[in-house]
Amino acid sequence: MENGKSFLFQRNQSLVLPHFQVASLSQIDWMALKQAGFKGCVFDKDNTLTVPYALEIHPEVQEALRQCRIAFGDNVVLYSNSAGLTQYDPAGDEALMLEKSLGIQVLRHKDKKPAGGPEDLQRHFRYAFVIMLSIRTSLRSTIALYLYKILYM
């Protein structure tokens, strides 16, 4: 980190802006993203894979998550400001329940996103291109796709 900012975001601020938006996860061509060079996918939890505070996948996104896992295998994780965050889930109990329910790993981390966390993603993923999917607060019905290129020092 330099000046309290992650190396990832300090180098290229455009990486923290959505690169495109879709109305539904089902509109995403996961294999096309994989063929374009992306190596993994990071999902936000609330309003992306689950309703807020729920521990099970929302039925409308179940098939999209399955297709994503076909494309990226075990390189699909959930990155949440609740499950896996030591401040709210210190023993990792919620993370474990979600892993069992969703079938994907929940990233354990100590800092809330977006202020912290890129280092956790860098430690988890050992390659350059990762997709992050999240609902924009002002557009709850629109999925914002952030196509991150993780930069290593």
C-alpha positions in Angstrom: 0.0 0.0 0.0 1.1 3.5 -0.7 -0.3 6.5 1.1 -3.0 4.3 2.7 -4.4 3.3 -0.7 -4.2 -0.1 -2.3 -1.7 -0.5 -5.1 -4.6 -1.9 -7.2 -6.6 1.3 -7.1 -3.9 3.9 -6.8 -2.5 3.0 -10.2 -5.7 3.1 -12.2 -8.8 4.7 -10.7 -11.0 3.6 -13.6 -10.8 0.1 -12.2 -13.2 1.1 -9.4 -15.9 2.2 -11.8 -18.4 -0.3 -13.4 -17.4 -1.3 -16.9 -20.9 -2.3 -17.9 -24.3 -3.1 -16.5 -26.9 -5.8 -17.1 -30.4 -6.1 -15.8 -29.9 -9.7 -14.6 -27.0 -12.1 -13.9 -28.7 -14.4 -16.5 -27.6 -12.0 -19.2 -23.9 -12.6 -18.6 -22.0 -14.8 -20.9 -19.6 -16.4 -18.4 -17.7 -18.5 -21.0 -17.2 -15.3 -23.2 -15.7 -13.6 -20.2 -13.4 -16.6 -19.5 -12.4 -16.7 -23.2 -11.6 -12.9 -22.9 -9.0 -13.8 -20.3 -10.8 -13.4 -17.0 -9.7 -16.0 -14.5 -12.2 -15.7 -11.6 -15.4 -14.0 -10.3 -16.1 -12.2 -7.1 -19.7 -11.7 -6.0 -21.1 -9.3 -3.5 -23.7 -10.9 -1.3 -26.7 -8.7 -0.5 -28.9 -7.9 -3.5 -26.6 -9.8 -5.8 -26.8 -13.4 -4.8 -29.1 -13.2 -1.8 -31.8 -10.8 -0.4 -30.3 -8.7 2.4 -29.3 -10.7 5.5 -30.4 -14.0 3.9 -28.1 -17.1 3.9 -29.5 -18.8 0.9 -29.2 -18.0 -2.8 -32.1 -16.1 -4.4 -33.8 -18.5 -6.9 -33.6 -16.0 -9.8 -29.8 -16.1 -9.7 -29.2 -19.8 -9.0 -28.7 -20.8 -12.7 -26.5 -17.9 -13.4 -24.2 -18.8 -10.4 -24.2 -22.4 -11.7 -23.1 -21.2 -15.2 -20.4 -19.0 -13.6 -19.1 -22.0 -11.7 -19.0 -24.0 -14.8 -16.9 -21.3 -16.5 -14.6 -20.5 -13.6 -14.7 -23.6 -11.4 -13.4 -23.0 -7.8 -12.3 -19.5 -8.8 -15.6 -18.0 -7.7 -15.9 -16.3 -4.3 -18.3 -14.2 -2.3 -16.9 -11.0 -0.8 -19.2 -9.4 1.7 -19.3 -6.6 4.3 -21.0 -9.1 6.6 -20.2 -12.7 6.1 -16.4 -13.3 6.3 -15.7 -9.8 7.7 -14.0 -10.2 11.0 -15.9 -7.2 12.5 -19.3 -8.9 12.0 -18.4 -12.5 11.6 -15.4 -13.0 13.8 -15.7 -16.8 14.1 -16.6 -17.2 10.4 -19.9 -18.9 11.3 -22.0 -17.0 8.7 -19.3 -17.5 6.1 -19.4 -21.3 6.7 -23.2 -21.3 6.4 -23.1 -19.4 3.1 -20.3 -21.6 1.7 -22.5 -24.6 2.4 -25.6 -22.9 1.0 -24.1 -21.3 -2.1 -21.4 -23.8 -2.9 -18.7 -21.1 -3.3 -16.0 -19.9 -0.9 -16.6 -16.8 1.2 -13.5 -14.6 1.4 -12.4 -13.9 4.9 -11.2 -10.3 5.4 -10.6 -7.7 8.0 -11.5 -4.4 6.3 -14.9 -3.3 4.9 -15.0 -2.7 1.2 -14.6 -0.4 -0.6 -12.1 1.3 1.7 -10.2 -2.0 2.3 -9.9 -5.3 0.8 -8.1 -5.3 -2.5 -5.1 -6.9 -0.7 -7.4 -9.7 0.3 -8.4 -10.3 -3.3 -4.8 -10.1 -4.4 -3.8 -12.8 -1.8 -6.7 -15.0 -2.9 -6.4 -14.7 -6.6 -3.0 -15.3 -8.1 -3.7 -14.1 -11.6 -4.5 -10.8 -13.4 -8.1 -10.6 -14.4 -11.0 -10.9 -12.1 -14.7 -10.0 -12.5 -16.6 -8.4 -9.5 -20.4 -8.3 -9.5 -22.3 -6.0 -7.3 -25.6 -4.1 -7.1 -25.1 -0.3 -7.3 -27.0 1.2 -4.4 -28.8 3.7 -6.6 -29.8 1.1 -9.1 -31.0 -1.9 -7.1 -32.3 -3.7 -10.2 -29.1 -3.3 -12.2 -26.0 -5.5 -11.8 -22.8 -3.5 -12.2 -19.9 -5.5 -13.5 -16.5 -4.3 -12.4 -13.8 -5.9 -14.6 -10.8 -5.7 -12.3 -7.2 -6.2 -13.4 -5.4 -7.1 -10.3 -1.9 -5.6 -10.4 1.0 -7.1 -8.5 4.1 -5.3 -7.3 
